[in-house]
Amino acid sequence: MIQPTELEMMRDVLQRAIFSGTRRVQFTDRAIEYNSVDDMRKALADINTAIAKAAGPTPSSFSLAMHSRD
């Protein structure tokens, strides 16, 4: 499995490529040329999902309200 830090690096590289209009991306061990920006966005969504899964479940939150009658 890819480590979260590597996924984050891949995300950053892919985001920079999308913003700059480049379809070719160089990762540490390989280069990928995407057919379209839409394909790049789909890959970015997959990476973000993998990062979220690697981080584990988000802790649930709750609010506690206290009322008093004086």
C-alpha positions in Angstrom: 0.0 0.0 0.0 1.2 3.5 -0.8 2.1 5.6 2.3 0.0 8.6 3.1 2.9 11.0 2.7 3.5 9.6 -0.8 -0.2 10.0 -1.7 0.0 13.6 -0.5 3.0 14.3 -2.7 1.2 12.7 -5.7 -1.8 14.9 -4.9 0.3 18.1 -4.8 2.1 17.3 -8.1 -1.1 16.5 -9.8 -2.8 19.7 -8.5 0.1 21.8 -9.8 -0.1 20.1 -13.2 -3.9 20.7 -13.4 -3.5 24.4 -12.4 -0.6 24.9 -14.9 -2.4 23.2 -17.8 0.2 20.4 -18.1 -1.1 16.9 -18.8 2.2 15.1 -18.2 3.1 14.4 -14.5 6.4 13.0 -13.2 6.1 11.1 -9.9 9.1 9.6 -8.1 9.3 6.4 -10.2 7.3 7.1 -13.3 5.8 9.7 -15.6 2.1 9.7 -16.6 0.5 11.6 -19.5 -3.2 12.0 -19.0 -5.6 12.3 -22.0 -7.6 15.1 -20.5 -7.9 17.4 -17.5 -11.1 15.5 -16.6 -8.9 12.3 -16.3 -6.6 14.2 -14.1 -9.4 15.4 -11.9 -10.7 11.8 -11.6 -7.2 10.7 -10.5 -7.0 13.5 -8.0 -10.4 12.4 -6.5 -9.1 8.9 -6.2 -5.9 10.1 -4.5 -8.0 12.2 -2.1 -10.2 9.2 -1.3 -7.1 7.1 -0.6 -5.7 9.8 1.7 -8.9 9.9 3.6 -9.0 6.1 4.0 -5.4 6.0 5.1 -6.2 8.7 7.8 -8.8 6.4 9.3 -12.3 7.3 10.4 -13.0 10.9 11.4 -13.8 11.2 15.0 -17.4 11.9 15.7 -18.2 15.2 17.4 -21.0 16.2 19.7 -22.3 19.2 21.5 -23.2 19.4 25.1 -25.8 22.0 26.2 -26.4 22.8 29.8 -29.4 24.6 31.0 -30.3 25.9 34.4 -33.3 27.4 35.9 -32.6 30.1 38.4 
